[in-house]
Amino acid sequence: MQIAVDSKHKLVADYAVTNEGNDVNCLAGLAQGAQRELGVKELRVCADRGYYNTAQIKTCEDAGIEVHMERPQPRQLEGIFPLEQFSYDRSRDVYICPAGKRLSYRTFDKEKQVRCYWTEACHRCELKSQCTTGKGPRKLKRPLGQDAADRMLQRVAENPKLLGLRKQLVEHPFGTIKRQMGQDYFLMRGQEKVSGETSLTLLAYNLKRVLKLQGVDKLTEALAKRNVKNAWPVICFNLFASNESSGSECHRYARVTTN
């Protein structure tokens, strides 16, 4: 189960129940869902490094969503130059290796969605043993959306404290649901049924939050002005509209709930 939590009121803006083995393809869909529910054009999202996917980050950036997350540390072979020692020249679309040689773009891997760079000068280089353990040249792979990911990492470096808010925000609804509401595990089985159970649970959580923050009178007044059948995704946020002058922030963190 994955949720997007509004940073100001701790309301759940959107959720998703998936059976994917990892979270790398889940960021954009949930972030854009939260953006729609919050009714904002610009959004700031904090996510766990498990969601790191350059293409997803680029999709968010195109939608006006500013992502903040750390990059997972790649596996590094001892004695081999790390990727950080290869500088990328965006104007010429080449990488410069530690020996000063240019690795030019050669081919595109459709399966992995990455651009591949290498140079034949690698065969004659004195530093080859420090660059690759293979017989061929050192090949660098640049995934689609890397430019957007680089801009994100720059933001994270400039404001690292923002990442610390992620755990604080997500633990509020999960702690309330598991401890106060007593739902430590799912009662249903199957993705469709679990999704329905999750929807009801989060609806109850949001209503409890709104009642605590705004009271019964304001909630019933808002419901009376709308088609109640379709009201719940937006009522909780619209109650606070009169008190807000700018776009909301939504910090996202995924967590799997198991029985």
C-alpha positions as CSV (number, residue, x, y, z in Angstrom):
1,M,0.0,0.0,0.0
2,Q,1.3,3.4,-0.9
3,I,0.0,6.8,0.2
4,A,0.5,10.5,-0.5
5,V,0.2,12.6,2.6
6,D,-0.5,16.4,2.7
7,S,2.2,18.0,4.8
8,K,0.0,20.7,6.4
9,H,-3.0,18.7,7.6
10,K,-1.7,15.1,7.5
11,L,-4.5,14.1,5.2
12,V,-4.1,11.3,2.7
13,A,-4.3,12.9,-0.8
14,D,-4.1,9.7,-2.8
15,Y,-3.2,6.0,-2.5
16,A,-2.3,3.0,-4.5
17,V,-2.4,-0.8,-3.9
18,T,0.0,-2.6,-6.1
19,N,1.6,-6.1,-6.4
20,E,4.8,-4.9,-8.1
21,G,8.0,-6.3,-6.7
22,N,9.5,-2.8,-6.3
23,D,8.5,0.9,-6.3
24,V,10.6,2.3,-9.2
25,N,7.6,2.7,-11.5
26,C,5.1,4.0,-8.9
27,L,6.2,7.6,-8.2
28,A,4.6,9.6,-11.0
29,G,1.2,8.0,-10.9
30,L,0.7,8.6,-7.2
31,A,2.3,12.1,-7.2
32,Q,0.0,13.2,-10.1
33,G,-3.0,11.7,-8.3
34,A,-2.2,13.8,-5.2
35,Q,-1.7,16.8,-7.4
36,R,-5.2,16.4,-8.8
37,E,-6.8,15.8,-5.5
38,L,-5.1,18.8,-3.9
39,G,-6.1,21.0,-6.9
40,V,-2.7,22.6,-7.3
41,K,-0.5,23.2,-10.4
42,E,2.8,23.0,-8.5
43,L,3.6,20.4,-5.9
44,R,6.7,19.4,-3.8
45,V,7.1,15.7,-3.2
46,C,9.5,13.8,-1.0
47,A,10.0,10.1,-1.6
48,D,12.1,7.2,-0.4
49,R,15.1,6.3,-2.5
50,G,13.4,3.1,-3.4
51,Y,11.3,5.1,-5.9
52,Y,14.4,6.4,-7.7
53,N,13.6,6.3,-11.5
54,T,14.9,9.0,-13.8
55,A,12.0,8.6,-16.2
56,Q,9.5,8.9,-13.4
57,I,11.3,12.0,-12.1
58,K,11.1,13.6,-15.6
59,T,7.4,12.8,-15.8
60,C,6.8,14.6,-12.5
61,E,8.9,17.6,-13.5
62,D,6.9,18.0,-16.7
63,A,3.7,18.0,-14.6
64,G,5.0,20.7,-12.3
65,I,5.9,18.4,-9.5
66,E,9.2,19.0,-7.7
67,V,10.7,15.7,-6.5
68,H,13.1,15.3,-3.6
69,M,14.7,12.0,-2.9
70,E,18.2,10.5,-2.5
71,R,19.8,8.4,-5.1
72,P,20.5,4.7,-4.3
73,Q,24.2,4.0,-4.0
74,P,25.3,1.9,-7.0
75,R,27.5,-1.2,-6.5
76,Q,31.1,-0.2,-6.8
77,L,33.9,-2.6,-7.7
78,E,37.1,-2.0,-5.7
79,G,39.9,-0.4,-7.7
80,I,37.5,0.7,-10.6
81,F,36.8,4.4,-11.3
82,P,33.3,5.2,-10.1
83,L,30.8,7.0,-12.4
84,E,31.3,10.2,-10.5
85,Q,34.8,10.5,-12.0
86,F,33.4,10.7,-15.5
87,S,32.1,14.2,-16.3
88,Y,29.2,14.7,-18.7
89,D,29.4,17.5,-21.3
90,R,25.8,18.3,-22.1
91,S,26.6,20.7,-24.9
92,R,28.4,18.0,-26.9
93,D,26.6,15.0,-25.4
94,V,29.8,13.2,-24.4
95,Y,31.4,11.9,-21.2
96,I,35.0,12.8,-20.3
97,C,36.9,9.9,-18.6
98,P,39.7,10.2,-16.0
99,A,42.2,9.9,-18.8
100,G,40.7,12.9,-20.7
101,K,39.2,10.8,-23.5
102,R,35.7,11.5,-24.8
103,L,33.1,8.7,-24.7
104,S,30.5,9.5,-27.4
105,Y,26.9,8.3,-27.8
106,R,26.8,5.0,-29.7
107,T,23.5,3.3,-29.3
108,F,20.2,3.3,-27.4
109,D,19.1,0.3,-25.4
110,K,15.3,0.1,-25.9
111,E,14.8,-2.6,-23.2
112,K,16.5,-0.6,-20.4
113,Q,15.7,2.8,-21.9
114,V,19.3,4.1,-21.6
115,R,21.8,5.8,-24.0
116,C,25.1,4.0,-24.2
117,Y,28.5,5.8,-24.4
118,W,32.0,4.5,-25.0
119,T,35.3,5.1,-26.9
120,E,37.6,2.8,-28.8
121,A,40.5,4.7,-27.2
122,C,39.9,2.6,-24.1
123,H,41.7,-0.4,-25.7
124,R,45.0,1.5,-25.8
125,C,44.6,3.4,-22.5
126,E,47.1,2.8,-19.7
127,L,44.3,3.3,-17.1
128,K,42.0,0.6,-18.6
129,S,42.7,-1.8,-15.6
130,Q,41.3,0.9,-13.3
131,C,38.3,1.6,-15.6
132,T,36.9,-1.9,-16.4
133,T,37.5,-5.6,-15.7
134,G,36.2,-6.6,-19.1
135,K,38.1,-7.0,-22.4
136,G,36.0,-4.4,-24.2
137,P,35.9,-0.7,-23.5
138,R,34.2,0.9,-20.5
139,K,30.6,1.6,-21.4
140,L,28.5,4.2,-19.6
141,K,24.7,4.2,-19.6
142,R,22.7,7.4,-19.3
143,P,19.0,6.7,-18.6
144,L,16.2,8.9,-20.0
145,G,15.4,11.7,-17.7
146,Q,18.9,11.9,-16.2
147,D,18.9,15.7,-16.6
148,A,15.8,16.0,-14.5
149,A,17.3,13.6,-11.9
150,D,20.5,15.7,-11.8
151,R,18.4,18.9,-11.1
152,M,16.6,17.0,-8.3
153,L,19.9,15.9,-6.7
154,Q,21.1,19.5,-6.8
155,R,17.9,20.5,-4.9
156,V,18.5,17.8,-2.4
157,A,22.1,18.9,-1.8
158,E,20.9,22.5,-1.3
159,N,18.1,21.6,1.1
160,P,18.8,18.1,2.7
161,K,16.5,18.8,5.7
162,L,13.4,18.4,3.6
163,L,14.0,14.7,3.3
164,G,13.7,14.4,7.0
165,L,10.0,15.4,6.9
166,R,9.1,12.3,4.9
167,K,9.1,9.8,7.8
168,Q,7.4,12.3,10.1
169,L,4.5,12.7,7.6
170,V,4.0,9.1,6.6
171,E,4.1,7.8,10.2
172,H,1.2,9.9,11.2
173,P,-1.5,8.1,9.1
174,F,0.1,4.7,9.3
175,G,0.5,5.0,13.1
176,T,-3.1,6.1,13.5
177,I,-4.5,3.4,11.2
178,K,-2.5,0.6,12.8
179,R,-2.7,1.6,16.5
180,Q,-5.7,3.8,17.1
181,M,-7.9,2.3,14.4
182,G,-6.6,-1.2,15.1
183,Q,-6.0,-2.2,11.4
184,D,-2.7,-4.0,11.7
185,Y,-3.3,-6.2,8.6
186,F,-5.7,-6.5,5.7
187,L,-8.8,-8.6,6.1
188,M,-9.4,-9.0,2.3
189,R,-7.5,-11.0,-0.2
190,G,-6.7,-10.1,-3.8
191,Q,-5.7,-6.7,-5.2
192,E,-9.2,-5.4,-6.0
193,K,-10.6,-6.3,-2.6
194,V,-7.6,-5.0,-0.7
195,S,-7.9,-1.7,-2.7
196,G,-11.5,-1.4,-1.6
197,E,-10.6,-2.1,2.0
198,T,-7.8,0.5,1.8
199,S,-10.2,3.1,0.3
200,L,-12.6,2.7,3.2
201,T,-9.8,2.8,5.8
202,L,-8.3,6.0,4.4
203,L,-11.7,7.6,4.1
204,A,-12.3,6.9,7.8
205,Y,-8.9,8.3,8.6
206,N,-9.4,11.5,6.6
207,L,-12.8,12.0,8.2
208,K,-11.3,11.7,11.7
209,R,-8.7,14.2,10.8
210,V,-11.2,16.7,9.4
211,L,-13.5,16.3,12.4
212,K,-10.6,17.0,14.7
213,L,-9.3,20.0,12.7
214,Q,-12.5,21.6,11.5
215,G,-15.3,20.1,13.5
216,V,-18.7,18.6,12.7
217,D,-20.5,21.7,11.6
218,K,-18.0,22.7,8.9
219,L,-17.9,19.2,7.6
220,T,-21.7,18.8,7.3
221,E,-21.9,22.3,5.8
222,A,-19.4,21.4,3.1
223,L,-21.1,18.1,2.4
224,A,-24.5,19.8,2.1
225,K,-23.1,22.1,-0.7
226,R,-21.9,19.1,-2.8
227,N,-22.9,15.9,-4.4
228,V,-22.0,13.7,-1.4
229,K,-21.7,10.6,-3.7
230,N,-18.5,12.1,-5.3
231,A,-17.5,14.5,-2.6
232,W,-15.1,12.7,-0.3
233,P,-11.9,13.0,-2.4
234,V,-12.0,16.8,-2.4
235,I,-14.2,17.8,0.6
236,C,-11.4,17.3,3.1
237,F,-9.0,19.6,1.3
238,N,-11.6,22.3,0.3
239,L,-12.5,22.8,3.9
240,F,-9.1,24.4,4.4
241,A,-9.1,26.5,1.2
242,S,-10.1,29.7,2.9
243,N,-7.1,29.5,5.2
244,E,-4.5,28.9,2.5
245,S,-3.0,31.4,0.0
246,S,-0.6,29.1,-1.8
247,G,-0.2,25.6,-3.2
248,S,0.1,22.7,-0.8
249,E,3.0,20.4,-0.4
250,C,2.6,16.7,-0.6
251,H,5.3,14.4,0.7
252,R,5.1,10.8,-0.4
253,Y,6.5,7.6,1.1
254,A,5.4,4.1,0.3
255,R,4.9,1.3,2.8
256,V,3.7,-2.3,2.5
257,T,1.2,-3.5,5.1
258,T,1.2,-7.2,5.5
259,N,-0.7,-9.6,7.8
